Amino acid sequence: MLLSLVIPVLNEEQTLPITLGRLREVLRDVRWEVIFVDDGSTDSTPEMIERIAAEDAGVKLIRLSRNFGHQTAITAGLDFAEGDAVVVMDADLQDPPELLPRMLALCEQGYDLVSPQRVLRESDTPFKRWSAGLYYQLMARMADQKLTPQVGDFRLYSRRGVQVMRSLREQHRYMRGLAAWCGLREIVIPYERQPRAAGYTHYSLWKMIRFAWTGISSFSAFPLRLSIAVGCVLGLIGFTYLFIVLVLAMAGSNLVRGWASLIALQCIFSGIILLALGAIGDYVARVYEESKGRPLYVVAEARNLPVHAMRVPRAVILCDSRPFSASDGGFAVPQTSVSAEADSEGRDRACERPGIIS
C-alpha cells in the first residue's frame, strides 16, 4: 500500500526540515510519498522543497501561481495524490506524524475516513480554545450535515474517499464539511494537539472568521431562516408598540416622551433589515461566483509529478514536470517533448485515476 501525504505550505521554511525528519522516522516501514502544495510562499520554502526533491523522488511539489487559500491547496494535493490512502496534514507538526501508522492500519481495516479528534488543545490560546468550542457548537446546530467536533483537516482518506472528494468542485471549499457530506465509513481517534514546531501561524483572526462563515454558509441556510424569524419577532414587537401608542394617544397622553424609543426601534428595524439583506446578498454572491465556473487553482510549477498526463476538472496546469536535474538550477523546467509511447502510457494512467478527466 502506498501512502500519500498532502501538506499545504505557506512560508514554512523553518518547519520543513523538522517535518521531513519526523516523517522519515515514523514511516520507515511504509511506502510513502509527500506532496507539498506551495500556496504562494514568499520565502525560500519552494526552493527548499525543490532541493530536497532533487535527491528524493518521493518528495513532490505543486506550486500554485498565487495564494488560493488553505482549502484549495488541500484540493490540489488530493487531485494529484497517487496513494491507496491519502493523509492531509499541516507542516507545523501540531498534527503529530506518530499517528500515521495507526491511521493507516485503520484504513486497511476498511474505514474510508480516519479522523483524529483533538481532546487537548493546551498549545492554543484560551481565546482560540473558546472560539473553536463555540464554533463547533454552532455548526452542530446549524449545519445540514453533522460535523464531528474538534476534528480539523488532519484526516486520512481511502482511495474511495479521495474519489468522492475529487468529484466535489465547488468554488467555496470547506473540506471538513465536504468530508462529512460524503457519508463514508468513518472512525475517530483522539489525540493531543501539539504546539508548532517552529515559526508562527498564518491564520489571522480575520481569516478564521472568514473560514467559519464559509463553513456555515456552505452547509447551512440557517442564517437566512434566522433573519426571517428575527424579522417576524421584531415585526410583532413593532405592531405591539404601535397599539400601545394608539391607546396612549386616545387617552390624551403626551407622546413627545416616546420620541427616543421610536428612534431606537427604527434603528433596530433598519439594522435587522440590512443584516438580513447582507446574508441574502452573500448567498447570491456565492451563486454568482459558482456560475462563472472559474478554475479552482492554477499550477505554475511542479516537480516529480506527471502533470503532463493529467487534465484536472476546474484547474489550470501551466507547466509540465520531469525529475530534477542539476542543469535546472533548482527550478521546474517545462517539458518540451514527450515520447508518444510515454504520453500514451501517462494518459492511460490518468484515465484510470478517479476524478481525472483525460
C-alpha positions as CSV (number, residue, x, y, z in Angstrom):
1,M,0.0,0.0,0.0
2,L,1.2,3.4,-1.0
3,L,0.6,6.3,1.5
4,S,0.4,9.8,0.0
5,L,0.8,12.8,2.4
6,V,-0.7,16.1,1.2
7,I,0.9,19.0,3.0
8,P,-0.1,22.6,2.1
9,V,2.7,25.1,2.9
10,L,2.9,28.9,3.2
11,N,6.2,30.3,4.3
12,E,7.2,27.2,6.3
13,E,11.0,27.2,5.6
14,Q,11.7,26.8,9.4
15,T,9.5,23.8,9.8
16,L,10.1,21.8,6.6
17,P,13.4,20.1,7.7
18,I,11.9,19.1,11.1
19,T,8.7,17.8,9.4
20,L,10.5,15.6,6.9
21,G,12.8,14.3,9.6
22,R,9.8,13.2,11.7
23,L,8.0,11.7,8.7
24,R,11.1,9.6,7.7
25,E,11.5,8.4,11.2
26,V,7.9,7.4,11.6
27,L,7.3,5.9,8.1
28,R,10.5,3.8,7.8
29,D,8.4,0.6,7.1
30,V,5.8,2.2,4.9
31,R,5.8,3.1,1.1
32,W,5.0,6.7,1.0
33,E,5.2,9.9,-0.9
34,V,4.8,13.5,0.2
35,I,3.2,16.2,-1.9
36,F,3.9,19.7,-0.8
37,V,1.5,22.3,-2.2
38,D,3.0,25.7,-2.1
39,D,0.2,28.2,-1.7
40,G,2.1,31.4,-2.7
41,S,5.0,31.4,-0.3
42,T,7.2,34.5,-0.3
43,D,10.2,32.9,1.4
44,S,12.5,30.1,0.3
45,T,10.0,27.4,1.0
46,P,9.5,26.2,-2.7
47,E,13.3,26.4,-3.4
48,M,14.0,24.3,-0.3
49,I,11.4,21.7,-1.4
50,E,12.9,21.5,-4.9
51,R,16.4,20.9,-3.5
52,I,15.0,18.0,-1.4
53,A,13.1,16.7,-4.4
54,A,16.4,16.6,-6.4
55,E,17.6,13.8,-4.0
56,D,14.3,12.1,-3.3
57,A,11.7,11.3,-6.0
58,G,9.2,10.6,-3.3
59,V,9.2,14.3,-2.4
60,K,6.9,16.2,-4.8
61,L,6.0,19.8,-5.3
62,I,2.9,21.6,-6.6
63,R,3.5,25.3,-6.8
64,L,0.3,27.4,-7.2
65,S,0.5,30.7,-9.2
66,R,-0.7,32.7,-6.1
67,N,-2.3,32.2,-2.7
68,F,-5.6,30.4,-3.4
69,G,-6.2,29.5,0.3
70,H,-5.6,26.6,2.5
71,Q,-8.7,24.6,1.5
72,T,-7.9,25.0,-2.2
73,A,-4.3,23.9,-1.6
74,I,-5.6,20.7,0.0
75,T,-7.8,20.1,-3.0
76,A,-4.8,20.4,-5.4
77,G,-2.9,17.9,-3.3
78,L,-5.8,15.4,-3.4
79,D,-6.1,15.8,-7.2
80,F,-2.5,14.6,-7.7
81,A,-2.1,12.1,-4.9
82,E,-1.4,8.6,-6.2
83,G,-1.6,6.7,-2.9
84,D,-4.0,4.0,-1.9
85,A,-4.5,6.1,1.2
86,V,-4.1,9.9,1.4
87,V,-3.4,11.9,4.6
88,V,-3.9,15.6,4.7
89,M,-1.8,17.3,7.4
90,D,-0.1,20.6,8.1
91,A,3.7,21.2,8.1
92,D,3.7,22.8,11.6
93,L,3.6,19.4,13.4
94,Q,0.7,20.3,15.5
95,D,-0.8,17.2,13.9
96,P,1.7,14.5,15.1
97,P,3.1,12.2,12.4
98,E,3.3,9.4,15.0
99,L,-0.4,8.8,14.5
100,L,0.1,7.9,10.8
101,P,0.8,4.1,11.3
102,R,-2.3,3.7,13.4
103,M,-4.4,5.7,10.9
104,L,-3.0,3.5,8.0
105,A,-3.9,0.3,10.0
106,L,-7.5,1.5,10.4
107,C,-7.7,2.3,6.7
108,E,-6.6,-1.3,6.0
109,Q,-9.5,-2.5,8.2
110,G,-12.0,-0.9,5.8
111,Y,-12.5,2.7,7.0
112,D,-12.8,5.3,4.3
113,L,-12.2,8.2,6.7
114,V,-9.9,8.2,9.7
115,S,-10.4,11.4,11.6
116,P,-8.1,12.4,14.6
117,Q,-10.0,14.4,17.2
118,R,-8.3,17.0,19.4
119,V,-9.0,16.1,23.0
120,L,-6.5,18.5,24.4
121,R,-5.5,21.9,22.9
122,E,-3.2,23.2,25.6
123,S,-0.9,24.7,23.0
124,D,-3.7,27.1,21.8
125,T,-4.5,30.3,23.5
126,P,-7.6,30.5,25.8
127,F,-9.4,32.6,23.1
128,K,-8.6,30.1,20.4
129,R,-10.0,27.2,22.5
130,W,-13.1,29.1,23.5
131,S,-13.8,30.3,19.9
132,A,-13.2,26.9,18.5
133,G,-15.6,25.3,21.0
134,L,-18.3,27.9,20.3
135,Y,-17.9,27.4,16.5
136,Y,-18.3,23.6,16.7
137,Q,-21.4,24.0,18.9
138,L,-22.9,26.4,16.3
139,M,-22.1,24.1,13.5
140,A,-23.6,21.2,15.3
141,R,-26.9,23.1,15.5
142,M,-26.9,24.8,12.1
143,A,-25.1,22.6,9.6
144,D,-27.2,20.2,7.4
145,Q,-24.6,17.5,7.9
146,K,-23.3,17.0,11.5
147,L,-19.6,17.7,11.9
148,T,-17.5,15.8,14.4
149,P,-16.4,18.3,17.0
150,Q,-12.7,19.2,17.3
151,V,-11.8,17.4,14.0
152,G,-9.9,19.6,11.6
153,D,-8.4,18.9,8.2
154,F,-5.9,16.4,9.6
155,R,-7.6,13.3,8.1
156,L,-6.9,10.1,6.2
157,Y,-8.9,9.3,3.1
158,S,-9.1,5.9,1.5
159,R,-9.0,5.7,-2.3
160,R,-12.8,5.7,-2.3
161,G,-12.8,8.8,-0.1
162,V,-10.4,10.5,-2.5
163,Q,-12.7,9.6,-5.5
164,V,-15.6,11.4,-3.8
165,M,-13.6,14.4,-2.7
166,R,-12.2,14.9,-6.2
167,S,-15.7,15.0,-7.7
168,L,-16.8,17.9,-5.5
169,R,-15.6,21.0,-7.3
170,E,-17.4,23.9,-5.7
171,Q,-15.7,27.2,-5.5
172,H,-16.1,28.0,-1.8
173,R,-14.5,25.0,-0.2
174,Y,-14.9,23.7,3.3
175,M,-13.1,20.3,3.4
176,R,-14.4,19.3,6.8
177,G,-18.0,19.8,5.7
178,L,-17.4,18.0,2.4
179,A,-15.9,15.0,4.2
180,A,-18.9,14.8,6.4
181,W,-21.3,15.2,3.4
182,C,-19.8,12.1,1.8
183,G,-21.3,9.8,4.4
184,L,-18.5,7.3,4.1
185,R,-17.5,4.9,6.9
186,E,-15.5,7.0,9.4
187,I,-13.7,6.3,12.6
188,V,-12.5,9.0,15.1
189,I,-9.3,8.6,17.1
190,P,-8.4,11.0,19.9
191,Y,-5.0,12.9,20.1
192,E,-3.4,15.8,21.9
193,R,-2.7,18.8,19.7
194,Q,0.9,19.8,19.8
195,P,2.5,23.3,19.7
196,R,4.0,24.5,16.4
197,A,7.5,23.1,15.8
198,A,8.7,26.5,14.6
199,G,7.6,29.7,13.1
200,Y,4.1,31.2,13.6
201,T,0.6,30.7,12.3
202,H,-0.5,32.4,9.2
203,Y,-4.2,32.1,10.1
204,S,-5.1,35.6,11.4
205,L,-8.3,36.3,13.3
206,W,-9.9,37.7,10.2
207,K,-9.1,34.6,8.2
208,M,-10.5,32.4,11.0
209,I,-13.8,34.4,10.9
210,R,-14.0,34.1,7.1
211,F,-13.3,30.4,7.3
212,A,-16.0,30.0,9.9
213,W,-18.5,31.8,7.8
214,T,-17.6,29.7,4.7
215,G,-18.4,26.6,6.7
216,I,-21.7,28.0,7.9
217,S,-22.9,29.4,4.6
218,S,-21.7,26.4,2.5
219,F,-23.6,23.8,4.6
220,S,-26.5,25.6,6.1
221,A,-29.3,28.1,5.2
222,F,-29.7,28.8,8.9
223,P,-28.7,32.5,8.7
224,L,-31.5,33.1,6.1
225,R,-34.0,31.3,8.3
226,L,-32.8,33.2,11.3
227,S,-33.3,36.5,9.6
228,I,-36.9,35.5,8.8
229,A,-37.5,34.5,12.4
230,V,-35.9,37.7,13.8
231,G,-37.9,39.8,11.3
232,C,-41.2,38.2,12.5
233,V,-40.4,38.8,16.1
234,L,-39.4,42.4,15.6
235,G,-42.5,43.0,13.4
236,L,-44.7,41.7,16.3
237,I,-42.9,44.0,18.7
238,G,-43.4,46.9,16.3
239,F,-47.1,46.3,16.0
240,T,-47.4,45.9,19.7
241,Y,-45.7,49.1,20.3
242,L,-47.9,50.8,17.7
243,F,-51.0,49.6,19.5
244,I,-49.7,50.9,22.8
245,V,-49.0,54.3,21.2
246,L,-52.6,54.5,19.8
247,V,-54.0,53.6,23.2
248,L,-51.9,56.4,24.8
249,A,-53.0,58.8,22.1
250,M,-56.7,58.2,22.7
251,A,-56.1,58.6,26.4
252,G,-54.6,62.0,25.8
253,S,-51.1,61.2,27.0
254,N,-48.1,63.3,25.9
255,L,-46.3,61.3,23.2
256,V,-43.3,63.5,22.8
257,R,-41.6,61.5,25.5
258,G,-41.7,58.5,23.2
259,W,-39.5,60.0,20.6
260,A,-36.4,58.3,21.9
261,S,-38.0,54.9,21.9
262,L,-39.4,55.4,18.4
263,I,-35.9,56.3,17.1
264,A,-34.4,53.3,18.9
265,L,-37.0,50.9,17.3
266,Q,-36.4,52.5,13.9
267,C,-32.6,51.8,14.3
268,I,-33.2,48.3,15.4
269,F,-35.5,47.5,12.4
270,S,-33.2,49.2,10.0
271,G,-30.2,47.2,11.3
272,I,-32.0,43.9,11.1
273,I,-33.2,44.6,7.6
274,L,-29.6,45.4,6.5
275,L,-28.3,42.3,8.3
276,A,-30.8,40.1,6.5
277,L,-30.1,41.7,3.1
278,G,-26.4,41.2,3.8
279,A,-26.9,37.5,4.5
280,I,-29.1,37.1,1.4
281,G,-26.5,39.1,-0.7
282,D,-23.7,36.8,0.4
283,Y,-25.6,33.7,-0.7
284,V,-26.4,35.3,-4.0
285,A,-22.8,36.3,-4.5
286,R,-21.7,32.7,-3.9
287,V,-24.2,31.5,-6.5
288,Y,-22.9,34.1,-8.9
289,E,-19.3,33.1,-8.4
290,E,-20.2,29.4,-8.9
291,S,-22.0,30.3,-12.1
292,K,-18.8,31.7,-13.6
293,G,-17.1,28.3,-13.4
294,R,-13.6,29.6,-12.9
295,P,-10.8,27.2,-12.2
296,L,-10.2,26.4,-8.5
297,Y,-6.4,26.9,-8.8
298,V,-3.6,27.4,-11.3
299,V,-0.5,25.2,-11.1
300,A,2.5,27.3,-12.1
301,E,5.3,24.8,-11.4
302,A,5.5,21.1,-10.5
303,R,8.3,18.7,-9.5
304,N,8.3,14.8,-9.7
305,L,4.7,14.7,-10.8
306,P,3.4,13.5,-14.2
307,V,1.2,16.6,-14.7
308,H,1.7,16.4,-18.5
309,A,-0.6,13.4,-18.5
310,M,-3.4,14.9,-16.4
311,R,-6.3,17.2,-17.1
312,V,-8.0,18.0,-13.8
313,P,-11.5,19.4,-13.8
314,R,-11.7,23.2,-13.0
315,A,-7.9,23.5,-12.7
316,V,-5.3,25.0,-15.0
317,I,-1.8,23.4,-15.3
318,L,0.7,25.8,-16.9
319,C,3.7,23.5,-16.8
320,D,4.9,20.0,-17.4
321,S,7.1,18.3,-14.8
322,R,10.0,16.0,-15.0
323,P,12.6,14.7,-12.5
324,F,15.0,17.3,-11.2
325,S,18.4,17.6,-12.8
326,A,21.4,19.8,-11.8
327,S,21.1,21.8,-15.0
328,D,17.7,23.1,-14.0
329,G,19.3,25.4,-11.5
330,G,16.8,24.5,-8.8
331,F,13.6,25.4,-10.7
332,A,11.0,23.5,-12.6
333,V,11.6,23.4,-16.3
334,P,8.7,22.9,-18.7
335,Q,9.0,19.6,-20.6
336,T,9.1,20.5,-24.3
337,S,8.8,17.0,-25.7
338,V,7.2,13.7,-24.6
339,S,7.6,10.5,-26.5
340,A,4.4,9.2,-28.0
341,E,4.7,5.9,-26.0
342,A,5.3,7.7,-22.7
343,D,2.5,10.2,-23.4
344,S,0.1,7.4,-24.2
345,E,1.0,5.4,-21.1
346,G,0.6,8.5,-19.0
347,R,-2.8,9.3,-20.4
348,D,-3.9,5.8,-19.8
349,R,-2.9,6.1,-16.2
350,A,-4.7,9.4,-16.0
351,C,-7.9,7.8,-17.4
352,E,-7.7,5.1,-14.8
353,R,-7.4,7.6,-11.9
354,P,-10.8,8.5,-10.5
355,G,-11.7,12.2,-10.6
356,I,-9.3,12.9,-13.6
357,I,-10.7,13.8,-17.0
358,S,-8.4,13.0,-19.9
